[in-house]
Amino acid sequence: MSIKLPKPIADYVGANARLDVDGMLKPFAADAVLLDNGKRFEGLAEMRTLLEEAVVGAKAIFAPDSVRHENGRVVVEGPAHGDFKGSPIRFTYGFTLEDEAIKVLEITA
């Protein structure tokens, strides 16, 4: 199933499919926040460390299969496959966009 994602989110998902950390960070605002299962990462430097370890290190590729708009956020759901315990795991990504950039990303499993 093909779903239509806003450009910053589509760019993030496309870069994730290539395990490209620079590409994954590009659509984020400089002061963006990433919340990953309750842990908070502020700014691109902290987010880079998380993405290098948890995403690239585990070869975790998110494959969104649904999208909806909810309370000012774009909520994208789908499985992530990779070299990690329980793969694949279904994730929910809640994106808050501002000025054509990702301002907040909240990831829950």
N, C-alpha and C positions, 0 to 999 in steps of 0.2 A: 504494500500500500504506500502510495506517495502522499506526503502531507506538505502543506504550504507553511513555511516558517518565516517569520520576519528576518530580514537580511542579517542582523548581527547574530541571531541564534543559528541560522543556516550556516553562517561562516564558522561559528564555534563547532557545530556538529561536523561539518566537513573537515575541519582541521583535526578534530578528535579522531575521525576515521583514518587519518594519515599518521596519527600519533605525533602531531606537529605542535609542540608547546608554544612556539612563537605565534603560530596561526591561531591557537586556542585563546591566547591572551589578547590578540589584536582587537577583537570586538568589545573588550571591556573598557570602561572608563578608568582613568588613572587612579581614582579613589574608590574603585569598586570593592565590594565585599562578597565573599563566597562563604556560605554556611554549608558545611558538609556533615550531615548527621550530628548536628549540635556543636561542631567545632567551627570557630570563626577565623577566617583568614582575610586580613585587610590589606589592600593595595596589591599591585602586580608582583612585587618581590615575594610576598608570602604565598600568593596564589601560584607562582611559578614553582616554588618548592613542592607544594601539594601536587600539582599536575605532573611534575617530573617523577615523583615517588609513587603516587597512588594511581595515576593514569598510565603514563608511559612505562613505568616500572612493572605494572601488572598487565600491560597491553590491553587495558580496559577500553573497549569501544562501545559507545552508546548508540543504540539504533532506535530512534524515536518512532513510535507507531500511532501516537495520538497527540493532539494539541487542542487546548481550549483557553479562552480568556476568562480570568476569574479575579475579581477584586483588584483590578489594575495590573495584574501579572499575566504573563503568558506561561501556562503550565503545560509541560511537555512530558510525556511518559513513554517508557519503552524499556526493553532489556539492555543490559550491558554484558558483553561477553569478554572474557580475557583469562589470564593466568592468575586467578584468585579463587579462594574457597567459595563454593556455592555457585560458581558461574554456570549459566547466566543468572543474574539477579535483576529483577525489575526495579527501575528507579523512577522517581518523579523529580523533575527539574523545574523549579519555579523561577522564572526570569522576570526581573523588573527592568524595563528599558527606560532610558532617558537620553534625549538628544542623539538618537540613532546609535546608542552604545548600551552595553549591558552594565547596569548600575549595581544590581544585586542578583546573585544566583544562589538559590537554596536547593540543596540536593538531599533527598531522603530515599531510603530503600524500603 
